[in-house]
Amino acid sequence: MLSDSLTPRMAAMAGALALAPIAWYGLASSATAGLFSAINLFIMLAALAIAMSPIEGDDHHGEASA
């Protein structure tokens, strides 16, 4: 899959799939470690959503200004 075709919605679905092992880890070992892992996952998903969102502003297309 090309990164151009990856949408933030698809990244969120992949992140939602990652919640299952985090929940298992949190229940099997320390609840605090599971909580911190879940918070870390949400931070990563937010960063992906921001990085993959469209850029607002002028459309320069890489042209040099004179």
mmCIF file of the N, C-alpha and C atoms, coordinates in Angstrom:
data_MODEL
# 
_entry.id   MODEL 
# 
loop_
_atom_site.group_PDB 
_atom_site.id 
_atom_site.type_symbol 
_atom_site.label_atom_id 
_atom_site.label_alt_id 
_atom_site.label_comp_id 
_atom_site.label_asym_id 
_atom_site.label_entity_id 
_atom_site.label_seq_id 
_atom_site.pdbx_PDB_ins_code 
_atom_site.Cartn_x 
_atom_site.Cartn_y 
_atom_site.Cartn_z 
_atom_site.occupancy 
_atom_site.B_iso_or_equiv 
_atom_site.pdbx_formal_charge 
_atom_site.auth_seq_id 
_atom_site.auth_comp_id 
_atom_site.auth_asym_id 
_atom_site.auth_atom_id 
_atom_site.pdbx_PDB_model_num 
ATOM 1   N N  . MET A 1 1  ? 0.844  -1.163 0.000  1.00 0.00 ? 1  MET A N  1 
ATOM 2   C CA . MET A 1 1  ? 0.000  0.000  0.000  1.00 0.00 ? 1  MET A CA 1 
ATOM 3   C C  . MET A 1 1  ? 0.899  1.239  0.000  1.00 0.00 ? 1  MET A C  1 
ATOM 4   N N  . LEU A 1 2  ? 0.601  2.155  -0.857 1.00 0.00 ? 2  LEU A N  1 
ATOM 5   C CA . LEU A 1 2  ? 1.358  3.395  -0.923 1.00 0.00 ? 2  LEU A CA 1 
ATOM 6   C C  . LEU A 1 2  ? 0.905  4.356  0.161  1.00 0.00 ? 2  LEU A C  1 
ATOM 7   N N  . SER A 1 3  ? 1.821  5.180  0.623  1.00 0.00 ? 3  SER A N  1 
ATOM 8   C CA . SER A 1 3  ? 1.460  6.123  1.676  1.00 0.00 ? 3  SER A CA 1 
ATOM 9   C C  . SER A 1 3  ? 0.512  7.204  1.166  1.00 0.00 ? 3  SER A C  1 
ATOM 10  N N  . ASP A 1 4  ? 0.483  7.431  -0.148 1.00 0.00 ? 4  ASP A N  1 
ATOM 11  C CA . ASP A 1 4  ? -0.445 8.415  -0.700 1.00 0.00 ? 4  ASP A CA 1 
ATOM 12  C C  . ASP A 1 4  ? -1.889 7.964  -0.553 1.00 0.00 ? 4  ASP A C  1 
ATOM 13  N N  . SER A 1 5  ? -2.107 6.649  -0.565 1.00 0.00 ? 5  SER A N  1 
ATOM 14  C CA . SER A 1 5  ? -3.473 6.149  -0.480 1.00 0.00 ? 5  SER A CA 1 
ATOM 15  C C  . SER A 1 5  ? -3.913 5.896  0.956  1.00 0.00 ? 5  SER A C  1 
ATOM 16  N N  . LEU A 1 6  ? -3.009 6.044  1.929  1.00 0.00 ? 6  LEU A N  1 
ATOM 17  C CA . LEU A 1 6  ? -3.348 5.839  3.332  1.00 0.00 ? 6  LEU A CA 1 
ATOM 18  C C  . LEU A 1 6  ? -4.030 7.084  3.877  1.00 0.00 ? 6  LEU A C  1 
ATOM 19  N N  . THR A 1 7  ? -5.241 6.924  4.353  1.00 0.00 ? 7  THR A N  1 
ATOM 20  C CA . THR A 1 7  ? -5.999 8.044  4.887  1.00 0.00 ? 7  THR A CA 1 
ATOM 21  C C  . THR A 1 7  ? -5.914 8.037  6.412  1.00 0.00 ? 7  THR A C  1 
ATOM 22  N N  . PRO A 1 8  ? -6.169 9.178  7.046  1.00 0.00 ? 8  PRO A N  1 
ATOM 23  C CA . PRO A 1 8  ? -6.187 9.195  8.514  1.00 0.00 ? 8  PRO A CA 1 
ATOM 24  C C  . PRO A 1 8  ? -7.212 8.237  9.106  1.00 0.00 ? 8  PRO A C  1 
ATOM 25  N N  . ARG A 1 9  ? -8.297 8.002  8.383  1.00 0.00 ? 9  ARG A N  1 
ATOM 26  C CA . ARG A 1 9  ? -9.309 7.061  8.866  1.00 0.00 ? 9  ARG A CA 1 
ATOM 27  C C  . ARG A 1 9  ? -8.754 5.640  8.923  1.00 0.00 ? 9  ARG A C  1 
ATOM 28  N N  . MET A 1 10 ? -7.965 5.263  7.907  1.00 0.00 ? 10 MET A N  1 
ATOM 29  C CA . MET A 1 10 ? -7.356 3.929  7.901  1.00 0.00 ? 10 MET A CA 1 
ATOM 30  C C  . MET A 1 10 ? -6.299 3.815  9.001  1.00 0.00 ? 10 MET A C  1 
ATOM 31  N N  . ALA A 1 11 ? -5.560 4.879  9.247  1.00 0.00 ? 11 ALA A N  1 
ATOM 32  C CA . ALA A 1 11 ? -4.571 4.870  10.320 1.00 0.00 ? 11 ALA A CA 1 
ATOM 33  C C  . ALA A 1 11 ? -5.258 4.748  11.676 1.00 0.00 ? 11 ALA A C  1 
ATOM 34  N N  . ALA A 1 12 ? -6.410 5.380  11.823 1.00 0.00 ? 12 ALA A N  1 
ATOM 35  C CA . ALA A 1 12 ? -7.162 5.279  13.076 1.00 0.00 ? 12 ALA A CA 1 
ATOM 36  C C  . ALA A 1 12 ? -7.680 3.859  13.283 1.00 0.00 ? 12 ALA A C  1 
ATOM 37  N N  . MET A 1 13 ? -8.089 3.208  12.203 1.00 0.00 ? 13 MET A N  1 
ATOM 38  C CA . MET A 1 13 ? -8.539 1.821  12.329 1.00 0.00 ? 13 MET A CA 1 
ATOM 39  C C  . MET A 1 13 ? -7.383 0.920  12.735 1.00 0.00 ? 13 MET A C  1 
ATOM 40  N N  . ALA A 1 14 ? -6.204 1.142  12.178 1.00 0.00 ? 14 ALA A N  1 
ATOM 41  C CA . ALA A 1 14 ? -5.027 0.349  12.567 1.00 0.00 ? 14 ALA A CA 1 
ATOM 42  C C  . ALA A 1 14 ? -4.676 0.617  14.025 1.00 0.00 ? 14 ALA A C  1 
ATOM 43  N N  . GLY A 1 15 ? -4.819 1.846  14.457 1.00 0.00 ? 15 GLY A N  1 
ATOM 44  C CA . GLY A 1 15 ? -4.568 2.168  15.853 1.00 0.00 ? 15 GLY A CA 1 
ATOM 45  C C  . GLY A 1 15 ? -5.590 1.535  16.778 1.00 0.00 ? 15 GLY A C  1 
ATOM 46  N N  . ALA A 1 16 ? -6.831 1.466  16.324 1.00 0.00 ? 16 ALA A N  1 
ATOM 47  C CA . ALA A 1 16 ? -7.862 0.820  17.129 1.00 0.00 ? 16 ALA A CA 1 
ATOM 48  C C  . ALA A 1 16 ? -7.563 -0.665 17.296 1.00 0.00 ? 16 ALA A C  1 
ATOM 49  N N  . LEU A 1 17 ? -6.985 -1.275 16.268 1.00 0.00 ? 17 LEU A N  1 
ATOM 50  C CA . LEU A 1 17 ? -6.592 -2.672 16.388 1.00 0.00 ? 17 LEU A CA 1 
ATOM 51  C C  . LEU A 1 17 ? -5.468 -2.839 17.412 1.00 0.00 ? 17 LEU A C  1 
ATOM 52  N N  . ALA A 1 18 ? -4.653 -1.824 17.572 1.00 0.00 ? 18 ALA A N  1 
ATOM 53  C CA . ALA A 1 18 ? -3.561 -1.887 18.539 1.00 0.00 ? 18 ALA A CA 1 
ATOM 54  C C  . ALA A 1 18 ? -4.061 -1.771 19.971 1.00 0.00 ? 18 ALA A C  1 
ATOM 55  N N  . LEU A 1 19 ? -5.296 -1.356 20.173 1.00 0.00 ? 19 LEU A N  1 
ATOM 56  C CA . LEU A 1 19 ? -5.824 -1.253 21.534 1.00 0.00 ? 19 LEU A CA 1 
ATOM 57  C C  . LEU A 1 19 ? -6.037 -2.625 22.175 1.00 0.00 ? 19 LEU A C  1 
ATOM 58  N N  . ALA A 1 20 ? -6.299 -3.646 21.368 1.00 0.00 ? 20 ALA A N  1 
ATOM 59  C CA . ALA A 1 20 ? -6.537 -4.979 21.920 1.00 0.00 ? 20 ALA A CA 1 
ATOM 60  C C  . ALA A 1 20 ? -5.308 -5.525 22.648 1.00 0.00 ? 20 ALA A C  1 
ATOM 61  N N  . PRO A 1 21 ? -4.112 -5.543 22.031 1.00 0.00 ? 21 PRO A N  1 
ATOM 62  C CA . PRO A 1 21 ? -2.961 -6.035 22.792 1.00 0.00 ? 21 PRO A CA 1 
ATOM 63  C C  . PRO A 1 21 ? -2.584 -5.136 23.970 1.00 0.00 ? 21 PRO A C  1 
ATOM 64  N N  . ILE A 1 22 ? -2.856 -3.832 23.846 1.00 0.00 ? 22 ILE A N  1 
ATOM 65  C CA . ILE A 1 22 ? -2.568 -2.939 24.970 1.00 0.00 ? 22 ILE A CA 1 
ATOM 66  C C  . ILE A 1 22 ? -3.492 -3.267 26.137 1.00 0.00 ? 22 ILE A C  1 
ATOM 67  N N  . ALA A 1 23 ? -4.760 -3.543 25.863 1.00 0.00 ? 23 ALA A N  1 
ATOM 68  C CA . ALA A 1 23 ? -5.692 -3.913 26.929 1.00 0.00 ? 23 ALA A CA 1 
ATOM 69  C C  . ALA A 1 23 ? -5.279 -5.235 27.574 1.00 0.00 ? 23 ALA A C  1 
ATOM 70  N N  . TRP A 1 24 ? -4.866 -6.185 26.757 1.00 0.00 ? 24 TRP A N  1 
ATOM 71  C CA . TRP A 1 24 ? -4.417 -7.472 27.281 1.00 0.00 ? 24 TRP A CA 1 
ATOM 72  C C  . TRP A 1 24 ? -3.183 -7.288 28.161 1.00 0.00 ? 24 TRP A C  1 
ATOM 73  N N  . TYR A 1 25 ? -2.258 -6.463 27.697 1.00 0.00 ? 25 TYR A N  1 
ATOM 74  C CA . TYR A 1 25 ? -1.046 -6.172 28.467 1.00 0.00 ? 25 TYR A CA 1 
ATOM 75  C C  . TYR A 1 25 ? -1.401 -5.491 29.781 1.00 0.00 ? 25 TYR A C  1 
ATOM 76  N N  . GLY A 1 26 ? -2.324 -4.556 29.732 1.00 0.00 ? 26 GLY A N  1 
ATOM 77  C CA . GLY A 1 26 ? -2.723 -3.852 30.946 1.00 0.00 ? 26 GLY A CA 1 
ATOM 78  C C  . GLY A 1 26 ? -3.429 -4.745 31.939 1.00 0.00 ? 26 GLY A C  1 
ATOM 79  N N  . LEU A 1 27 ? -4.229 -5.680 31.438 1.00 0.00 ? 27 LEU A N  1 
ATOM 80  C CA . LEU A 1 27 ? -4.943 -6.588 32.343 1.00 0.00 ? 27 LEU A CA 1 
ATOM 81  C C  . LEU A 1 27 ? -4.029 -7.687 32.875 1.00 0.00 ? 27 LEU A C  1 
ATOM 82  N N  . ALA A 1 28 ? -3.087 -8.135 32.051 1.00 0.00 ? 28 ALA A N  1 
ATOM 83  C CA . ALA A 1 28 ? -2.220 -9.241 32.450 1.00 0.00 ? 28 ALA A CA 1 
ATOM 84  C C  . ALA A 1 28 ? -1.106 -8.792 33.388 1.00 0.00 ? 28 ALA A C  1 
ATOM 85  N N  . SER A 1 29 ? -0.615 -7.587 33.203 1.00 0.00 ? 29 SER A N  1 
ATOM 86  C CA . SER A 1 29 ? 0.470  -7.134 34.079 1.00 0.00 ? 29 SER A CA 1 
ATOM 87  C C  . SER A 1 29 ? -0.004 -5.940 34.887 1.00 0.00 ? 29 SER A C  1 
ATOM 88  N N  . SER A 1 30 ? 0.593  -4.819 34.701 1.00 0.00 ? 30 SER A N  1 
ATOM 89  C CA . SER A 1 30 ? 0.270  -3.635 35.494 1.00 0.00 ? 30 SER A CA 1 
ATOM 90  C C  . SER A 1 30 ? -0.770 -2.773 34.783 1.00 0.00 ? 30 SER A C  1 
ATOM 91  N N  . ALA A 1 31 ? -1.786 -2.365 35.515 1.00 0.00 ? 31 ALA A N  1 
ATOM 92  C CA . ALA A 1 31 ? -2.799 -1.481 34.930 1.00 0.00 ? 31 ALA A CA 1 
ATOM 93  C C  . ALA A 1 31 ? -2.203 -0.118 34.615 1.00 0.00 ? 31 ALA A C  1 
ATOM 94  N N  . THR A 1 32 ? -1.246 0.320  35.404 1.00 0.00 ? 32 THR A N  1 
ATOM 95  C CA . THR A 1 32 ? -0.601 1.610  35.159 1.00 0.00 ? 32 THR A CA 1 
ATOM 96  C C  . THR A 1 32 ? 0.189  1.570  33.853 1.00 0.00 ? 32 THR A C  1 
ATOM 97  N N  . ALA A 1 33 ? 0.902  0.471  33.618 1.00 0.00 ? 33 ALA A N  1 
ATOM 98  C CA . ALA A 1 33 ? 1.664  0.328  32.375 1.00 0.00 ? 33 ALA A CA 1 
ATOM 99  C C  . ALA A 1 33 ? 0.716  0.287  31.174 1.00 0.00 ? 33 ALA A C  1 
ATOM 100 N N  . GLY A 1 34 ? -0.417 -0.376 31.322 1.00 0.00 ? 34 GLY A N  1 
ATOM 101 C CA . GLY A 1 34 ? -1.401 -0.418 30.238 1.00 0.00 ? 34 GLY A CA 1 
ATOM 102 C C  . GLY A 1 34 ? -1.982 0.951  29.959 1.00 0.00 ? 34 GLY A C  1 
ATOM 103 N N  . LEU A 1 35 ? -2.218 1.724  31.010 1.00 0.00 ? 35 LEU A N  1 
ATOM 104 C CA . LEU A 1 35 ? -2.748 3.078  30.845 1.00 0.00 ? 35 LEU A CA 1 
ATOM 105 C C  . LEU A 1 35 ? -1.750 3.962  30.106 1.00 0.00 ? 35 LEU A C  1 
ATOM 106 N N  . PHE A 1 36 ? -0.488 3.901  30.524 1.00 0.00 ? 36 PHE A N  1 
ATOM 107 C CA . PHE A 1 36 ? 0.530  4.704  29.849 1.00 0.00 ? 36 PHE A CA 1 
ATOM 108 C C  . PHE A 1 36 ? 0.730  4.265  28.396 1.00 0.00 ? 36 PHE A C  1 
ATOM 109 N N  . SER A 1 37 ? 0.601  2.976  28.137 1.00 0.00 ? 37 SER A N  1 
ATOM 110 C CA . SER A 1 37 ? 0.712  2.477  26.766 1.00 0.00 ? 37 SER A CA 1 
ATOM 111 C C  . SER A 1 37 ? -0.449 2.992  25.912 1.00 0.00 ? 37 SER A C  1 
ATOM 112 N N  . ALA A 1 38 ? -1.641 3.010  26.469 1.00 0.00 ? 38 ALA A N  1 
ATOM 113 C CA . ALA A 1 38 ? -2.806 3.513  25.738 1.00 0.00 ? 38 ALA A CA 1 
ATOM 114 C C  . ALA A 1 38 ? -2.676 5.006  25.456 1.00 0.00 ? 38 ALA A C  1 
ATOM 115 N N  . ILE A 1 39 ? -2.181 5.753  26.431 1.00 0.00 ? 39 ILE A N  1 
ATOM 116 C CA . ILE A 1 39 ? -1.974 7.193  26.221 1.00 0.00 ? 39 ILE A CA 1 
ATOM 117 C C  . ILE A 1 39 ? -0.946 7.414  25.124 1.00 0.00 ? 39 ILE A C  1 
ATOM 118 N N  . ASN A 1 40 ? 0.125  6.631  25.129 1.00 0.00 ? 40 ASN A N  1 
ATOM 119 C CA . ASN A 1 40 ? 1.148  6.728  24.106 1.00 0.00 ? 40 ASN A CA 1 
ATOM 120 C C  . ASN A 1 40 ? 0.568  6.423  22.724 1.00 0.00 ? 40 ASN A C  1 
ATOM 121 N N  . LEU A 1 41 ? -0.295 5.419  22.641 1.00 0.00 ? 41 LEU A N  1 
ATOM 122 C CA . LEU A 1 41 ? -0.930 5.076  21.368 1.00 0.00 ? 41 LEU A CA 1 
ATOM 123 C C  . LEU A 1 41 ? -1.782 6.233  20.861 1.00 0.00 ? 41 LEU A C  1 
ATOM 124 N N  . PHE A 1 42 ? -2.553 6.868  21.737 1.00 0.00 ? 42 PHE A N  1 
ATOM 125 C CA . PHE A 1 42 ? -3.399 7.982  21.300 1.00 0.00 ? 42 PHE A CA 1 
ATOM 126 C C  . PHE A 1 42 ? -2.561 9.177  20.846 1.00 0.00 ? 42 PHE A C  1 
ATOM 127 N N  . ILE A 1 43 ? -1.412 9.393  21.488 1.00 0.00 ? 43 ILE A N  1 
ATOM 128 C CA . ILE A 1 43 ? -0.520 10.465 21.047 1.00 0.00 ? 43 ILE A CA 1 
ATOM 129 C C  . ILE A 1 43 ? 0.022  10.165 19.653 1.00 0.00 ? 43 ILE A C  1 
ATOM 130 N N  . MET A 1 44 ? 0.398  8.914  19.423 1.00 0.00 ? 44 MET A N  1 
ATOM 131 C CA . MET A 1 44 ? 0.906  8.535  18.095 1.00 0.00 ? 44 MET A CA 1 
ATOM 132 C C  . MET A 1 44 ? -0.176 8.653  17.025 1.00 0.00 ? 44 MET A C  1 
ATOM 133 N N  . LEU A 1 45 ? -1.404 8.260  17.355 1.00 0.00 ? 45 LEU A N  1 
ATOM 134 C CA . LEU A 1 45 ? -2.493 8.383  16.379 1.00 0.00 ? 45 LEU A CA 1 
ATOM 135 C C  . LEU A 1 45 ? -2.790 9.852  16.067 1.00 0.00 ? 45 LEU A C  1 
ATOM 136 N N  . ALA A 1 46 ? -2.731 10.705 17.061 1.00 0.00 ? 46 ALA A N  1 
ATOM 137 C CA . ALA A 1 46 ? -2.948 12.138 16.828 1.00 0.00 ? 46 ALA A CA 1 
ATOM 138 C C  . ALA A 1 46 ? -1.841 12.703 15.944 1.00 0.00 ? 46 ALA A C  1 
ATOM 139 N N  . ALA A 1 47 ? -0.609 12.281 16.176 1.00 0.00 ? 47 ALA A N  1 
ATOM 140 C CA . ALA A 1 47 ? 0.506  12.750 15.348 1.00 0.00 ? 47 ALA A CA 1 
ATOM 141 C C  . ALA A 1 47 ? 0.343  12.272 13.905 1.00 0.00 ? 47 ALA A C  1 
ATOM 142 N N  . LEU A 1 48 ? -0.108 11.043 13.718 1.00 0.00 ? 48 LEU A N  1 
ATOM 143 C CA . LEU A 1 48 ? -0.356 10.544 12.363 1.00 0.00 ? 48 LEU A CA 1 
ATOM 144 C C  . LEU A 1 48 ? -1.462 11.334 11.681 1.00 0.00 ? 48 LEU A C  1 
ATOM 145 N N  . ALA A 1 49 ? -2.528 11.621 12.415 1.00 0.00 ? 49 ALA A N  1 
ATOM 146 C CA . ALA A 1 49 ? -3.637 12.380 11.831 1.00 0.00 ? 49 ALA A CA 1 
ATOM 147 C C  . ALA A 1 49 ? -3.188 13.778 11.419 1.00 0.00 ? 49 ALA A C  1 
ATOM 148 N N  . ILE A 1 50 ? -2.365 14.410 12.248 1.00 0.00 ? 50 ILE A N  1 
ATOM 149 C CA . ILE A 1 50 ? -1.868 15.744 11.913 1.00 0.00 ? 50 ILE A CA 1 
ATOM 150 C C  . ILE A 1 50 ? -0.921 15.683 10.728 1.00 0.00 ? 50 ILE A C  1 
ATOM 151 N N  . ALA A 1 51 ? -0.040 14.685 10.713 1.00 0.00 ? 51 ALA A N  1 
ATOM 152 C CA . ALA A 1 51 ? 0.942  14.575 9.635  1.00 0.00 ? 51 ALA A CA 1 
ATOM 153 C C  . ALA A 1 51 ? 0.288  14.254 8.294  1.00 0.00 ? 51 ALA A C  1 
ATOM 154 N N  . MET A 1 52 ? -0.824 13.548 8.309  1.00 0.00 ? 52 MET A N  1 
ATOM 155 C CA . MET A 1 52 ? -1.453 13.130 7.063  1.00 0.00 ? 52 MET A CA 1 
ATOM 156 C C  . MET A 1 52 ? -2.600 14.032 6.647  1.00 0.00 ? 52 MET A C  1 
ATOM 157 N N  . SER A 1 53 ? -2.875 15.068 7.398  1.00 0.00 ? 53 SER A N  1 
ATOM 158 C CA . SER A 1 53 ? -3.960 15.977 7.034  1.00 0.00 ? 53 SER A CA 1 
ATOM 159 C C  . SER A 1 53 ? -3.495 16.916 5.922  1.00 0.00 ? 53 SER A C  1 
ATOM 160 N N  . PRO A 1 54 ? -4.422 17.420 5.139  1.00 0.00 ? 54 PRO A N  1 
ATOM 161 C CA . PRO A 1 54 ? -4.045 18.348 4.064  1.00 0.00 ? 54 PRO A CA 1 
ATOM 162 C C  . PRO A 1 54 ? -3.472 19.646 4.627  1.00 0.00 ? 54 PRO A C  1 
ATOM 163 N N  . ILE A 1 55 ? -2.555 20.224 3.902  1.00 0.00 ? 55 ILE A N  1 
ATOM 164 C CA . ILE A 1 55 ? -1.922 21.474 4.313  1.00 0.00 ? 55 ILE A CA 1 
ATOM 165 C C  . ILE A 1 55 ? -2.744 22.632 3.788  1.00 0.00 ? 55 ILE A C  1 
ATOM 166 N N  . GLU A 1 56 ? -3.076 23.559 4.673  1.00 0.00 ? 56 GLU A N  1 
ATOM 167 C CA . GLU A 1 56 ? -3.837 24.731 4.274  1.00 0.00 ? 56 GLU A CA 1 
ATOM 168 C C  . GLU A 1 56 ? -2.870 25.850 3.910  1.00 0.00 ? 56 GLU A C  1 
ATOM 169 N N  . GLY A 1 57 ? -3.298 26.731 3.048  1.00 0.00 ? 57 GLY A N  1 
ATOM 170 C CA . GLY A 1 57 ? -2.454 27.877 2.691  1.00 0.00 ? 57 GLY A CA 1 
ATOM 171 C C  . GLY A 1 57 ? -2.221 27.955 1.195  1.00 0.00 ? 57 GLY A C  1 
ATOM 172 N N  . ASP A 1 58 ? -1.191 28.694 0.847  1.00 0.00 ? 58 ASP A N  1 
ATOM 173 C CA . ASP A 1 58 ? -0.868 28.896 -0.570 1.00 0.00 ? 58 ASP A CA 1 
ATOM 174 C C  . ASP A 1 58 ? -0.360 27.602 -1.190 1.00 0.00 ? 58 ASP A C  1 
ATOM 175 N N  . ASP A 1 59 ? -0.625 27.459 -2.475 1.00 0.00 ? 59 ASP A N  1 
ATOM 176 C CA . ASP A 1 59 ? -0.195 26.281 -3.224 1.00 0.00 ? 59 ASP A CA 1 
ATOM 177 C C  . ASP A 1 59 ? 1.000  26.660 -4.073 1.00 0.00 ? 59 ASP A C  1 
ATOM 178 N N  . HIS A 1 60 ? 2.224  26.405 -3.594 1.00 0.00 ? 60 HIS A N  1 
ATOM 179 C CA . HIS A 1 60 ? 3.423  26.876 -4.280 1.00 0.00 ? 60 HIS A CA 1 
ATOM 180 C C  . HIS A 1 60 ? 3.951  25.897 -5.323 1.00 0.00 ? 60 HIS A C  1 
ATOM 181 N N  . HIS A 1 61 ? 3.734  24.621 -5.164 1.00 0.00 ? 61 HIS A N  1 
ATOM 182 C CA . HIS A 1 61 ? 4.220  23.598 -6.081 1.00 0.00 ? 61 HIS A CA 1 
ATOM 183 C C  . HIS A 1 61 ? 5.733  23.643 -6.264 1.00 0.00 ? 61 HIS A C  1 
ATOM 184 N N  . GLY A 1 62 ? 6.455  24.075 -5.276 1.00 0.00 ? 62 GLY A N  1 
ATOM 185 C CA . GLY A 1 62 ? 7.905  24.036 -5.326 1.00 0.00 ? 62 GLY A CA 1 
ATOM 186 C C  . GLY A 1 62 ? 8.556  25.075 -6.228 1.00 0.00 ? 62 GLY A C  1 
ATOM 187 N N  . GLU A 1 63 ? 7.834  26.077 -6.664 1.00 0.00 ? 63 GLU A N  1 
ATOM 188 C CA . GLU A 1 63 ? 8.404  27.087 -7.535 1.00 0.00 ? 63 GLU A CA 1 
ATOM 189 C C  . GLU A 1 63 ? 9.202  28.097 -6.720 1.00 0.00 ? 63 GLU A C  1 
ATOM 190 N N  . ALA A 1 64 ? 10.339 28.490 -7.248 1.00 0.00 ? 64 ALA A N  1 
ATOM 191 C CA . ALA A 1 64 ? 11.158 29.496 -6.576 1.00 0.00 ? 64 ALA A CA 1 
ATOM 192 C C  . ALA A 1 64 ? 10.586 30.880 -6.830 1.00 0.00 ? 64 ALA A C  1 
ATOM 193 N N  . SER A 1 65 ? 10.560 31.690 -5.774 1.00 0.00 ? 65 SER A N  1 
ATOM 194 C CA . SER A 1 65 ? 10.044 33.045 -5.945 1.00 0.00 ? 65 SER A CA 1 
ATOM 195 C C  . SER A 1 65 ? 11.201 33.994 -6.300 1.00 0.00 ? 65 SER A C  1 
ATOM 196 N N  . ALA A 1 66 ? 10.896 34.975 -7.123 1.00 0.00 ? 66 ALA A N  1 
ATOM 197 C CA . ALA A 1 66 ? 11.943 35.886 -7.576 1.00 0.00 ? 66 ALA A CA 1 
ATOM 198 C C  . ALA A 1 66 ? 11.965 37.143 -6.755 1.00 0.00 ? 66 ALA A C  1 
# 
